[in-house]
Structures are given as C-alpha cells and as structure tokens.
Amino acid sequence: MRNKLFLSFLLFFISFPVYSKNTNLVLGASINILNIDDPDYYFNNNEYFKSPSINVGLSYKMDQNLPIVIGIFTNRLFLRSHNQEIISKKSGDVYLNKNKIIVDTFLLGYQIKQFIPSIFISNVNFEKKLYLKNTLAGQSNQSSLLYGVVGNYFYNKNLSFTFGLVAPKKEFNLKKGFSLGFNYNFNL
C-alpha cells in the first residue's frame, strides 16, 4: 500500500512539468555507503554496506524568480543484483549476500547559484538472498521510507556532483548513511 501511494505521489509531480523549458532529464551514478548495525552479520568485516546505483529522473525548476527545484528519481530502469560477502556474527560462516535495492526518490530543493541544497524522501525496497556454499540459506524483503539531505553542485550547465546524508532508520538497523554521485542533465 505504501509503495503504491508513494508511486502515485511521484507520478502526480512528474505529469505537469515534463514539457517545460525548466525541466531536465537526469542520468546519474552514485555509491551509497550505509552504516548498518545488523545483529546477525558483518558486511566485509565491518558495519558498512556499499551499494552502487545508476539513476534516472526528472528535475523541474519552478522559474527564474522562484528557484525551487522538484526532482523525482529511480534506479528501477538500471536495476541489477549486487553481491557482497557477509560474515555471521554467531558462527563465523561466510555467506554470499545477493541483493537488489529499489529506490524511488522525491526531492525538494532551493537553487543558490550553482548549489542546490535539498531534502529528500525515498521509498526503499531491499530484497536480500543469502547463500551458504551455493545453497539458498534465507531471503527477506524489507520496505521503508528513508529521508535526509543532499547537496547538488553544478560544475557546468550539464554536469553536477552530489553528496547526501541519510537519516538513521531503526527498521533497517541503519545508524547513518551517505552517498556520493554525479549527474548529467539534459534539458528537455
């Protein structure tokens, strides 16, 4: 239910500005690094989970006099499985963690020259399959809303760099997180 409501909300905002001169198609790549305090597993002998992502979305700037920026982004079009070894805290067994993280994000920012500080809310679906010696040992599917802040710096008209901070989330055992990325913007 929450996924459908969030997707409907995003589709509403995408429908009105698509053909505006203030709209950009955005293609980006990022790495998300999450500090997860998993009660059962270590990620690569530490508490950090690393997830690369390729994103596509639309950003819309209201107008020149009111530089409010609205953005919607997803990684659904370029989604692939990400494999990472994890170690059981109880047994010391090494598992292969095959996961997919689906992220749909709504962003609201304010442009100040080449910088856009923003807040975001993301609907995150985390699908995980654990394998021990090529045998499926378990699987789970979690979904939650994550939020945080992001800064977007435009190097030039088309190329921008991002740095984001993700707020803690108890449902994911997430203590903190951050992301680094770059985007290429195509004016529509």
C-alpha positions in Angstrom: 0.0 0.0 0.0 2.8 2.5 1.0 4.6 1.7 -2.3 1.5 2.4 -4.4 0.8 5.7 -2.6 4.4 6.9 -2.9 4.5 6.0 -6.6 1.1 7.8 -7.2 2.6 10.9 -5.5 5.6 10.8 -7.7 3.6 10.4 -10.9 1.4 13.4 -9.9 4.5 15.6 -9.8 6.0 14.2 -13.0 2.9 14.9 -15.0 2.8 18.7 -15.1 6.3 19.9 -15.8 7.6 17.3 -18.4 7.4 19.6 -21.4 8.6 22.8 -19.7 11.9 24.5 -20.6 12.8 24.3 -16.9 12.7 20.5 -16.9 15.8 18.3 -17.1 16.2 14.6 -17.7 18.8 13.5 -15.3 21.1 10.4 -15.6 23.4 9.7 -12.7 25.6 7.3 -10.9 26.3 7.1 -7.2 27.7 5.0 -4.4 25.6 4.6 -1.2 27.5 3.7 1.9 25.3 2.7 4.8 26.4 2.1 8.4 24.3 -0.8 9.3 24.3 -2.4 12.8 23.0 -5.8 11.7 22.5 -8.0 14.8 23.5 -11.1 12.8 26.1 -10.2 10.1 29.2 -8.1 9.4 29.5 -6.6 5.9 33.0 -7.2 4.7 34.3 -7.4 8.2 32.8 -4.1 9.2 29.4 -2.5 9.6 29.3 -0.7 6.2 27.1 -1.8 3.3 28.1 -0.4 -0.1 25.7 -0.2 -3.0 26.4 1.3 -6.4 23.5 2.7 -8.3 22.5 4.1 -11.7 19.6 6.5 -11.6 17.3 8.3 -14.0 14.9 11.1 -13.2 13.4 14.5 -13.9 14.2 17.8 -12.2 12.0 20.8 -12.5 12.9 24.4 -11.6 9.7 26.4 -10.9 11.0 29.6 -12.6 13.9 32.1 -12.5 12.3 34.3 -9.9 11.5 31.3 -7.6 14.4 28.8 -7.8 12.6 25.9 -6.1 13.6 22.6 -7.6 11.5 19.5 -7.6 13.0 16.2 -8.6 11.9 12.6 -8.9 14.4 9.8 -9.4 14.5 6.0 -9.6 17.0 3.2 -10.1 14.4 0.8 -11.4 15.4 1.1 -15.1 19.0 0.0 -14.5 18.5 -2.3 -11.5 20.8 -5.2 -11.1 21.8 -7.6 -8.3 24.7 -6.6 -6.1 26.7 -9.4 -4.5 28.6 -8.9 -1.2 30.2 -11.4 1.2 28.9 -11.1 4.7 30.0 -13.0 7.9 27.8 -14.4 10.5 28.5 -12.9 13.9 27.4 -16.2 15.6 29.0 -18.9 13.6 31.7 -17.1 11.6 30.3 -18.6 8.3 30.8 -16.6 5.2 27.6 -16.0 3.2 27.1 -14.6 -0.3 24.5 -11.8 0.0 22.7 -11.2 -3.3 20.6 -8.1 -3.0 18.6 -5.6 -5.0 17.8 -2.2 -3.7 14.9 -0.4 -5.4 14.9 3.3 -4.7 12.3 5.9 -5.7 13.1 9.4 -4.5 11.2 12.7 -4.3 13.5 15.7 -3.8 12.7 19.3 -2.9 15.5 22.0 -3.1 16.3 25.6 -3.5 18.9 26.8 -6.1 21.5 29.2 -4.9 23.7 30.0 -7.9 25.5 26.6 -8.7 24.4 24.9 -5.5 21.1 23.2 -4.7 20.6 22.2 -1.0 17.7 19.8 -0.8 15.7 17.5 1.4 14.6 14.1 0.1 12.3 11.2 0.9 12.9 7.8 -0.7 10.8 4.7 -0.8 13.4 1.9 -0.5 12.7 -1.8 -1.1 15.6 -4.1 0.0 15.5 -7.7 -1.4 18.1 -10.0 0.0 19.0 -13.6 -0.6 21.7 -15.4 1.4 23.7 -18.3 0.0 26.0 -20.6 2.0 28.2 -22.7 -0.3 25.9 -22.1 -3.3 22.7 -23.1 -1.3 20.0 -20.7 -0.6 20.1 -20.2 3.2 17.5 -17.5 3.6 15.8 -14.5 2.0 14.0 -11.3 3.0 12.2 -8.3 1.6 12.1 -5.1 3.5 10.5 -1.8 2.5 10.6 1.6 4.2 10.8 5.3 3.7 14.2 6.9 4.2 14.9 10.6 4.3 17.8 13.0 4.5 19.5 16.0 2.9 21.5 16.3 -0.2 23.7 19.0 -1.8 24.0 19.2 -5.6 26.8 21.3 -7.0 26.7 22.2 -10.8 30.2 22.1 -12.3 28.7 23.4 -15.5 25.2 23.6 -17.1 25.0 19.8 -17.5 27.4 18.1 -15.0 26.7 18.1 -11.3 28.1 16.4 -8.3 26.1 15.3 -5.2 26.7 14.5 -1.6 23.9 13.2 0.6 23.3 12.3 4.2 20.7 9.6 5.1 18.9 9.8 8.5 19.0 6.8 10.8 16.3 4.2 10.4 15.6 1.5 13.0 13.7 -0.8 10.6 16.9 -1.2 8.5 19.3 -1.2 11.5 20.6 1.9 9.8 22.8 4.1 12.0 23.7 6.6 9.3 24.4 6.7 5.6 25.8 8.9 2.9 26.0 8.9 -0.9 28.4 10.4 -3.4 27.5 10.7 -7.1 27.5 12.7 -10.3 24.7 13.5 -12.7 24.4 14.6 -16.3 21.4 16.9 -17.0 19.7 17.0 -20.4 17.4 20.0 -20.9 14.0 18.9 -22.3 
